[in-house]
Every structure is written in structure tokens, then in C-alpha cells.
Amino acid sequence: MKQICVVGVGYVGLVTAACFADLGNRVIALDIAEEKIEGLKRGDMPIYEPGLKELVNRNVRSGRLTFTTSYPEGINGTEFVFIAVGTPSGVDGEADLRYVASAAQSVAQVMTSPLIIINKSTVPVGTGDWVADIVRQHQTEPIEFSVVSCPEFLREGVAISDFMNPHRTVLGSLDPDAAEKVAQLHLPLRSPIILTDLRTAEMIKYASNAFLATKISFINEIANICEALGADIKEVAIGMGYDNRIGPYFLDAGLGYGGSCFPKDVKALSFMAAEKGRHPQLLHAVMDINNDRRPMAFNRVKEMLGDLRGKTIGLLGLSFKPNTDDMRDAPSIDIANGLLAYGANVRAYDPVAMNVALPLLPQVKMCNDVYSMADGCDALMVNTEWNEFKHLDFERIKRLMKQAVIFDGRNIYDPESMQKIGFQYRSMGRGSNS
């Protein structure tokens, strides 16, 4: 059994701490936010992630997982320290590393024995060297340490499964012995382990997320062309996905990517390239295409309804993707604010994200279910493809609505079926060649 400290109890940190504890290690999860730590001690999760509450509580009961706000308590007797704090976008798209710097400095000031410091946060290329400099500068006495980069590849909504069944584990370090020790920590996961240098490991994470964001923007560009030419992007994507060189994943046309990773990571990679005198044309196109999706969806609703003043629009889903309450860069925020600016009344329903969304969208009326939201609406907009939205009673919804208008921003419904019920229905990239 190893003793591990995980600094940061956000999506990545809390999942990492709970999963390593479930593998039999003793884990101390550390965060300076007292409210979060006190909540976790009571069994209250700061985020929604399927299965996480049960996993955390089980390992707390076993004594393998504890929580603290104290760096001395977290670091004492620890061999591995994971830094899993936020790295939000700065003004120009650069990664804001203040929380990484603070964590590294705090670790350095209290360490009393050799440590392996592992960057789990998504950080710019070169951050591992920078963290090492911070630790050396703030140690109270020279103590041996090593820095390892171990980027995370967790998807919100399936983060526990992704941690326990990874496609690969990437480890980068200038210290082969430290990298080998961190590799041993990951051996129970039985995934391929890639050992490389610090900067290459950091780049693998950015390149991976930028490529996935590129797939999403590519299929949305093709969706625009399909709509103009009378082709159906859903079937085009299926036909493309059977090609093993392409694969079926991240080919869902719609409102574009959002969340905590893709937007900031593509911006950060573009910023890094520009700083070194490179011109990342493809990354700029990826961001431009993604930014166009939200106003495009908003304009489609305007085309269907005309003047929006006094109209009531219901939003199906608020979180940026299903199975999470994460509202970071969610398309629903821009869409709701656009509708409100044109004088519409906006309602919304989301299975888990409404409490998180309410402070961000105070003028939006949050409803208890889809049917109460639809009552008296002039139009519905699908923003998030939650499973519970896929088999609604649309005959009932049509009777409740003032006008039978649906804009499907996630292409989850069959156009012909919706039209047979009597809806004026539009989606993304599904032309008609009838």
C-alpha cells in the first residue's frame, strides 16, 4: 500500500483520489477550499459524476481516503504528490498557472522527505521544468524530489471507468527511476504505459484534445454542407465511422464542443504556438467553426418563430454534455442569453445541472420536468442529449405547447417522426432530398 496525496478535489483530483484509494492505497485529498473539504467529510460531493459519491464514501468508510486543508498533514509520510488543480484560460487564451504555482510552492515549504511530484493538471509544455524550479526555490532545506508528468484523459460522465480502464498511461520525466515508480503505481490498471520526457508527455495531452476538437469541428463543417446539399449528416457520420482509419467517435454534429477541456486546451495550444512564432492555422479554424455553432442555432430559432419578443422558449438540457452538471462553456449559456436579449422568456430543465446553472442564468425559469416546462412554450430547443430526452411523450408535449416548434441542436430525434406528429422541426446538418 502506497501513501498518496492529491492536491485539488475538482473533477480530476477527486476521481484520482477515490480511484487510487479503491486500488488499495492510502490517499489524502487536499484542498485549500474549506467548504469543499468539510462537505466531503460529510459525504457531500462538490461535483456530479455518476458513481463518484458511492466510490468516495466506500473508501472513506474503509479508512483509505481522507480529506484535509492542511499541507503538512497531507504531505507528511507521503511518497507521491499529485497536483490536480485547475488551469483556466487567461486573457489571451494562455493557461493560468497560478494554482499550480501555489500548490508547488506549498508542497516545497512543508516537505521533509524525498517526494515524487506528479503533474496531473493539463499544463503548458515546459511546466514540469518550471514546477521543479519553484520547488527548489521554496524548499526550507535541500531535499531530493522528482517531477513527473502524468496527464489525465478522463471524460466527464464516465470518469471513473476511464480511470480504471485507461487506453494508455502517459508518464514523462527526466528521472527514469521516478517514472518507473509512478508506472508501478499504475500497473493495477493494466494499460499500456508510455514513458517519455516531460515536455513530450505534456504535449501528448494537448495534441490529443486538439485532435478530438478538430474532429468535432470537421463534422460540423460537413453538417453545414450537408444541409445545403440535401444530405443527412447522421448517416454520413455512420458511413464515415465504419472506416477504421476514421472511427465512429466524436462525429456527432451539433452545437459544438464545450466544457472545461477542449475550449481552453485548443486556445492554450494555439497561444503556445504563436509565442514560438508558429501560425496554427488549423487550430484557428477549429475554434472559428465551433464559435459559429451557437449563433447559428440561435438564428435558426429566430427563422422559425420570427420576432422573439414575448415568445416563450424551453431549453432541453443545460450542461455542456450529459451525465455531468458542468456548465463551463456550455452552449446553453450563450443561447439563453441570446434569446433573453431579443425579449424572449426562457425556461429550462436539466436532470442535474439546474442548481449550477441558476447563478449563471438568473433570468431563466428552472422547471421540475420537461412537461411543465413545455406547457405554453412557443418552441423547444435541445441543448444536451440526456437519455431521458430521447423517448418523451411528444403527443403530450404538442398538446401542451402554444406552437409546435422544436429545434434539435443535438440531432437526437428522427425528423420524419417529429413531422408526422405535427411539429415544425429543424436540426443540424440534416437536409432533405425528398
Residue pairs with C-beta under 8 A, 6 or more apart in sequence:
1 24
1 25
1 26
2 25
2 26
2 79
2 80
2 185
3 25
3 26
3 27
3 28
3 77
3 78
3 79
3 80
4 17
4 20
4 25
4 26
4 27
4 28
4 78
4 79
4 80
4 81
4 82
4 185
5 27
5 28
5 29
5 30
5 74
5 75
5 78
5 80
5 81
5 82
6 13
6 14
6 16
6 17
6 20
6 27
6 28
6 29
6 30
6 81
6 82
6 84
6 120
7 13
7 30
7 31
7 74
7 81
7 82
7 83
7 84
7 85
7 103
7 106
7 107
8 30
8 31
8 83
8 84
8 85
8 86
8 99
8 103
8 121
9 17
9 29
9 30
9 31
9 33
9 36
9 37
9 40
9 46
9 67
10 46
10 47
10 84
10 85
10 86
11 47
11 49
11 154
11 156
11 159
11 260
11 326
12 84
12 120
12 121
12 152
12 154
13 29
13 31
13 82
13 84
13 85
13 120
14 29
14 40
14 45
14 46
14 47
14 49
14 52
14 56
15 49
15 52
15 154
15 159
15 160
15 163
16 82
16 84
16 120
16 152
16 163
17 27
17 29
17 65
18 27
18 52
18 55
18 56
18 59
18 65
18 160
19 55
19 160
19 163
19 164
20 27
20 185
21 27
21 59
21 62
21 64
21 65
22 55
22 58
22 59
22 64
22 164
23 188
23 189
24 64
25 64
25 185
26 64
27 59
27 64
27 65
27 66
28 66
28 67
28 68
28 73
28 74
28 78
29 40
29 65
29 66
29 67
29 68
30 67
30 68
30 69
30 70
30 71
30 73
30 74
31 37
31 67
31 69
32 69
33 69
34 69
36 46
37 67
37 68
37 69
39 45
39 46
40 46
40 56
40 67
41 67
43 53
43 56
43 57
43 60
45 52
45 53
45 56
47 324
47 325
47 326
48 324
48 325
48 352
48 353
49 156
49 157
49 159
49 160
49 323
49 324
50 157
50 158
50 160
50 323
51 160
52 159
52 160
55 160
56 65
59 65
60 66
68 74
71 106
71 107
71 109
71 110
72 110
74 81
75 81
75 107
75 110
75 111
75 112
75 115
76 110
76 112
77 113
78 115
79 114
79 115
79 116
79 181
80 115
80 116
80 118
80 181
80 182
80 185
81 107
81 115
81 116
81 117
81 118
82 118
82 120
82 150
83 100
83 103
83 104
83 107
83 117
83 118
83 119
83 120
83 121
83 131
84 120
84 121
84 152
85 99
85 100
85 102
85 103
85 121
86 99
86 121
87 95
87 96
87 97
87 99
87 100
87 121
87 122
87 123
87 264
88 95
88 96
88 264
89 95
89 96
89 263
89 264
89 267
89 268
90 96
92 271
93 264
93 267
93 268
93 270
93 271
94 124
94 267
94 268
94 271
94 272
95 122
95 123
95 124
95 264
95 268
95 271
97 123
97 124
97 127
97 130
99 121
100 119
100 121
100 123
100 127
100 131
101 134
104 117
104 131
104 134
104 135
104 138
105 134
105 135
105 138
107 115
107 117
107 135
108 134
108 135
108 136
108 137
108 138
108 139
109 138
109 139
109 140
111 139
111 143
111 145
112 143
113 143
114 143
114 144
114 145
115 143
115 145
115 146
116 145
116 146
116 147
116 148
116 178
116 181
116 182
117 131
117 135
117 145
117 146
117 147
117 148
118 147
118 148
118 149
118 150
118 182
119 127
119 128
119 131
119 147
119 148
119 149
119 150
119 151
119 202
120 150
120 151
120 152
122 151
122 152
122 205
122 206
122 209
122 261
122 264
122 265
122 268
123 149
123 202
124 202
124 206
124 268
124 272
125 199
125 202
125 203
125 206
125 272
126 199
126 202
127 149
127 202
128 147
128 148
128 149
128 172
128 173
128 198
128 199
128 201
128 202
129 147
129 198
129 199
131 147
132 145
132 147
135 145
135 147
146 173
146 174
146 175
146 177
146 178
147 173
147 174
147 175
147 178
147 198
148 171
148 172
148 173
148 175
148 178
148 179
148 182
148 198
149 170
149 171
149 172
149 173
149 198
149 201
149 202
150 169
150 170
150 171
150 172
150 182
150 201
151 170
151 201
151 202
151 204
151 205
152 205
153 162
153 166
153 167
153 168
153 205
153 208
154 162
154 163
155 162
156 259
156 260
156 321
156 323
156 324
156 326
157 321
157 322
157 323
157 324
158 323
163 189
164 189
165 189
165 191
166 189
166 191
167 191
167 192
168 191
168 192
168 193
168 194
169 183
169 186
169 189
169 191
169 192
169 193
169 194
170 194
170 196
170 201
170 204
170 205
171 179
171 182
171 183
171 186
171 193
171 194
171 195
171 196
171 201
172 179
172 195
172 196
172 197
172 198
172 199
172 200
172 201
172 202
173 179
173 182
173 197
173 198
173 201
174 197
174 198
176 195
179 195
180 195
183 193
183 195
186 193
194 201
194 204
196 204
205 265
206 265
206 268
206 269
206 272
207 269
209 261
209 262
209 265
209 266
210 265
210 266
210 269
210 283
210 286
212 250
212 262
213 257
213 262
213 265
213 266
213 286
213 290
214 282
214 286
215 249
215 250
215 251
216 250
216 252
216 256
216 257
216 262
216 290
217 256
217 257
217 285
217 286
217 287
217 289
217 290
219 233
219 237
219 250
219 251
219 252
219 253
220 253
220 254
220 256
220 289
220 290
220 293
220 428
220 429
221 289
222 233
222 236
222 253
222 429
223 233
223 253
223 428
223 429
224 429
225 231
226 232
226 233
226 236
226 429
226 430
226 431
227 233
227 428
227 429
227 430
227 431
228 431
229 431
230 431
230 432
230 433
231 431
231 433
232 429
232 430
232 431
233 253
233 411
233 428
233 429
233 430
234 253
234 411
234 429
234 430
237 248
237 251
237 252
237 253
238 248
240 246
240 251
241 247
241 248
241 249
241 251
242 248
252 410
252 411
253 411
253 428
253 429
254 293
254 385
254 409
254 410
254 411
254 428
255 293
255 294
255 297
255 331
255 335
255 383
255 409
255 410
255 428
256 289
256 290
256 291
256 293
256 294
256 331
257 263
257 290
258 320
258 321
258 328
258 329
258 330
258 331
259 320
259 321
259 326
259 328
259 329
259 330
260 326
260 328
260 329
263 290
263 329
266 283
266 286
266 287
267 287
269 280
269 283
270 280
270 283
270 284
270 287
273 279
273 280
273 283
274 280
293 331
293 428
294 331
294 334
294 335
294 338
295 334
295 338
297 331
297 335
297 381
297 407
297 409
297 428
298 334
298 335
298 338
298 339
300 407
300 426
301 308
301 313
301 339
301 379
301 381
301 407
302 308
302 342
304 379
304 405
304 407
304 424
304 426
305 311
305 378
305 379
305 403
305 405
308 339
308 342
308 343
308 344
309 342
309 343
309 344
310 343
310 344
310 345
311 344
311 345
311 378
311 379
312 344
312 345
312 346
312 347
312 376
312 377
312 378
312 402
313 339
313 344
313 345
313 346
313 347
313 377
313 378
313 379
313 380
313 381
314 346
314 347
314 348
314 349
314 367
314 373
314 374
314 377
314 379
314 380
314 381
315 332
315 335
315 336
315 346
315 347
315 348
315 349
315 364
315 380
315 381
315 383
316 349
316 370
316 373
316 380
316 381
316 382
316 383
316 384
316 386
316 389
317 332
317 349
317 350
317 353
317 382
317 383
317 384
317 385
317 386
317 389
317 410
318 327
318 330
318 332
318 348
318 350
318 353
318 354
318 357
318 361
318 383
318 384
319 325
319 326
319 327
319 330
319 332
319 350
319 352
319 353
319 356
319 357
319 384
320 326
320 327
320 328
320 329
320 330
320 331
320 332
320 384
321 384
321 385
322 384
322 385
322 386
322 387
323 386
324 352
324 353
325 350
325 352
325 353
325 355
325 356
326 353
326 356
327 333
327 353
327 356
327 357
327 360
330 353
330 357
330 383
331 383
331 409
332 348
332 357
332 361
332 383
332 384
333 357
333 360
333 361
335 381
335 383
335 409
336 346
336 348
336 361
336 364
337 361
339 346
340 346
340 363
340 364
345 365
346 361
346 363
346 364
346 365
347 364
347 365
347 366
347 367
347 373
347 377
348 354
348 357
348 361
348 364
348 365
348 366
348 367
348 373
349 366
349 367
349 368
349 369
349 370
349 372
349 373
350 357
350 384
350 386
351 386
351 388
353 384
354 366
357 364
357 366
358 364
358 366
367 373
370 388
370 389
370 392
370 397
371 393
371 396
371 397
371 400
374 380
374 397
374 400
374 401
375 400
375 401
376 400
376 401
376 402
377 400
377 401
377 402
377 403
378 401
378 402
378 403
378 405
379 403
379 405
379 406
379 407
380 397
380 401
380 405
380 406
380 407
381 406
381 407
381 409
382 389
382 406
382 407
382 408
382 409
382 410
382 412
382 413
383 409
383 410
384 410
385 410
385 412
389 412
390 412
394 418
394 421
394 423
395 421
398 404
398 421
398 422
398 423
403 424
404 421
404 422
404 423
404 424
405 423
405 424
405 425
406 413
406 418
406 423
406 424
406 425
406 426
407 425
407 426
407 427
408 425
408 426
408 427
408 428
409 427
409 428
410 428
411 427
411 428
411 429
411 430
413 425
413 427
415 425
415 427
415 430
415 432
418 425
419 425
